[in-house]
Every structure is written in C-alpha cells, then in structure tokens.
C-alpha cells in the first residue's frame, strides 16, 4: 500500500474516531439533561405534595380555633392563629387540574415568577384523561418552555412590562400549549426557529430535547415574534406514538 493510501486511511480513522467520541459525549450530555429534568420534576411534585399536606393540616388548626371561639377562649384561639401563621412557609396552591405534571410545573413557575416580580396569567382547561404524552416527556417540554420564558422576561429593563401568559387546553384530539412572554427588542432566544433540527451550538440542547419530544409524538411547534412579545405554540396529539 502506498504512503498516500496509508495517510488517507489514518485520516479516515481519525475522522471516524472523532465522530464516535462526539456522539458519545452528546449521548452522555443528553442522559445528564434527562436526569436533570427528572430531578426537576421530582422536586416540583414533592413541593406540590408538601403544599397539599400543609392545606390538610391547616384544616385541623381551624377546627381547634373554632372550638376556642365556641368556648369563648378567644385569647387562646388568637395565639394559636398567630403561631400557625408563623409556621406557614409554603405558598398556597394556585393550580389544581388533576394532572400532576402540569400542576407541579405551573405552580413552580408561578412561584418563581412571583418572586421575580413577573405577572403570570394563566388559563388551563384540560381533561387529564385526554393527555397521553408521558410524564417524563411532558416535563421536558413544559420545563424548558417555562425556563426560557422566565429567563427572557428577567432580562428586561424594569420600565418594561414583565409578564407571562399561559394557556393549556385539551380537546378530543390534542393537547395545546400557548406561552407568550414579553421580551426585549433584541431577541436572542433558543426558540427563534421553527425547524425540528436546529444547530446545537446556536439553539442549545434544551430546545433540541423539546423538538425530539414533539417529533416523537407527531406534534407541531410554531413561534411568533413581535417587537415586544414572543409566543410559542405547541400541539401534541392525544394518541400515543
């Protein structure tokens, strides 16, 4: 074999090895991303369970306070109310749709928006029985969409409107998700594309994960960008892939 042929084979081998290493690193990154999403989901569902448990316990406190009032032990009742208020740390439950993923992630996002001074408007009308997308996949979609909306609004100057509008609907054929958030005029967002195969370096792995989920279920994603707002529309069919 000639020297040129040997050199050519070595170049091909090095090229193939680089590709294998790149794919291996990408696979490990996706696994890490999935684990992070799963951890995020578990944390928010745990938070939701804590809130429900707090509400259940709070009812018991009210029963005791009612007994104090009935027995005209007003001072004892007031002291118990004050003690109960001091022990309340969790925010109240805002969303209860019956679908645990949606309840957990929407309430979690509501809490973050509230702490960040972002107005969070929502309309959710769903039938949980019509949602066939897996919990893990739905967590990836909603988690990334919400995170990007929060991040975009946080970058706005204080004088600008800080708001996020969310709609989640179901009909007999699909789950629909609409998210609109205020943005700066110079948009630099991961969702500034309609393609299912965006370049990784430009758009990030979070968006790629969303596209993979939507493609898996035969769904649809569209974005609308104006000078002051960014909107993403997602449709996921009810039938399993």
N, C-alpha and C positions, 0 to 999 in steps of 0.2 A: 504493500500500500504506500502511496506517495506521501511525502511530508505534508503537502497541502490537504490531502484527504484526512490524515490524522488530525491536523489542526482543525479542519472542518468538523470532524466528529466530536472533538473536545469542546468546540464552541456550542454544538448542539446539546451535548451532555450538560454543560454548564447552564445553558438556557433552560433546559428541562428541569434541572435541579432547582433553579431559581423559582420557576413556576410552581413546583411542588412545595417548596418552602413557603412561598407566598400564599398558596391555597391552605397550607397547614396553619399558618399564622392567622389567616382570615377565619378559618373554621374555629380556632381557639377563641378569637375575638367574638364571634357570633355566640359561642357557648357561654362566654362571660357575660355578653349582653343579655342573653336569655335568663341567666341566673340572676342578674341584677333586676330584670323585670319581674321575675318570680318573687324575689325578695321584697321588691316594692309592693307587689300585690299582697303578699302575706302581711306586711306591716300595716297597710291600709285596712285590710279586712280585720286584723287584730284590733286596730283603733276603733273600727265600727262596732265590733263586739263589746269593747270596753264602754263605748257610749251607750249601747243598749242596756248593758248591765247596770250602768250608773242610773239610767232612767228607771229601771226596775227597782233599784234600791231607794231611789228618791221617793217613789210611791209609799214605801214603808215609813219614810220620815214624815210624810204628810199625814199618814194615819195617826202617828204619835202626836203631831201638832194639833190635829183635830180633837184628839182625846183631851189634850191640855185645855183647849178652848171650851170644850163641853164641861169640863170640871172646874172651869174658871181659874185655872192655874196659868194665867196669862204670862207672867214673867218667865216661868219655866219654858213655855212654848216659844217665846221670843228668843230666849237664849239658845234654844235648840235650833231655831231657824238661822240665827247668826252663825252657829257652829257649822251647820250644814252648808251654808253659803261659802264659808272659808275653805271647806273641803272640796268644793267643786272646782275642778281644773280642766275638764274636758269640755269642748264646745258642744252646743246642742246639735242634735241630728237634724239636718236640713232636708236630705233626700232619702226617701224610703219607697223604692219602686218594687221591691221584691226580688230584684236581680242583684246579687251580692257584688259582682264586679263593678257594675255601674254605680251602685250605692257607695261602695268604698272609694272608688277613684274620684267620683264627682264631689263627695263630701271632703275628701282630702284636698282636692283642687280649690274648693270653696274656702277651706281654712287657710290655704296658702295665699289666695287672692285677698282675703280679708286682712291678713297680717301685712300684706304688701300695699294696701290702700287701693286695690283694684276692684271696681264694681263688677260683680259676677251675676249675670242674668241667665236664667235657665227655664226651659220648658221641656219637660220629659213626659211623654205619653207612650208607654210601651206595654206590651203583653209579654212577660218573660218567657211564656211558652213558645212564642214565635221566634225567639233568638236561638239559633242553632250553632253559632260560632263558638268554638271552645273558649273556656275562661282564660286560658293562657294567651291565646291569640288576641282576644278582645282586650286583655290587659296591655299587650304590646301596642295595639292601635290607639286606645284612649290615653294610655300613659304618655306616649310620645307626642300626640297631638296636644294634650294639655300642657306638657312641659314646654313645648315650643311657644304656645300662646302666652303662657306666663312670662317666659323669658323675653319675648318680643315687647310686651307691654312694660315690663320693668325697665327697658332701655329708653323709654320715652321721657322727655323733659317733664317736670312737674306741671307745667302750664297746659300740657296736652291732656286730652281725655284718656283715662285709664279704664278700659272696660273689656270684658269678655262676654260674648253672647253664645249660649249653648242651646241646641235643640237636639233631642234624641227621640226618634219616632220609630214605631214599627207598624207595618201593615201585613197583609197576608203573604206577601212575597219577599219582603226585605227589611233590614234594619238600616235606618238612615241616621247619619250623624252630621250635624252642621255646627261648625265653630267659626265665629267671627271675632276678631280682636283688633283693637286699634293698634296702629304701627307708625313708625317714623316714615318720612318720605323716601329715605334711602333704605329700601328693604334689602336685607341680606339674610334671608331665611332659608331653612332647609326645604321649605315647601314651595319654592318658586319654580316648580317644574311640574308637568303633567305626565311625564314619561314614567314607565314602570322600571326602567333600568338607568337611574341617574348615576353619574360618575361618583365613586365613593369619596374621593378627596374633596369634591365640591359640595356634596349634599349630606355626607355623613351616614353612619351606619343606622341611626335611628330611623331615618326616612326609608332606607332600604328594607329594614325589617317590616315597616308598615306596608310597603309595596308588595313584599313577599306574602304577607298575610292576605292582602286584598286579592292578589293574583291566585292564591291557593283556593279561595272561595269563589272565584269568578266575579269579583266585585268591581267597583268603579270608584275612582278618585278624581276630583276636579278642584282647581283653585281659582279664586277670583281676587285680583289685586287692584286696589284703587290707591289714591294718594294718601288716604287716612286709614284704610281698613284692609285687612287680609281675611279671606274666608276660605275654608276648606270644606268640601262636601264629600262624604263617603257613603257608599251604598254597599251593603253586604247581603247577598241573597240568604233567605231563610234555610234553603235546602243545604244539607251537608255536602261537601265536595266529594 
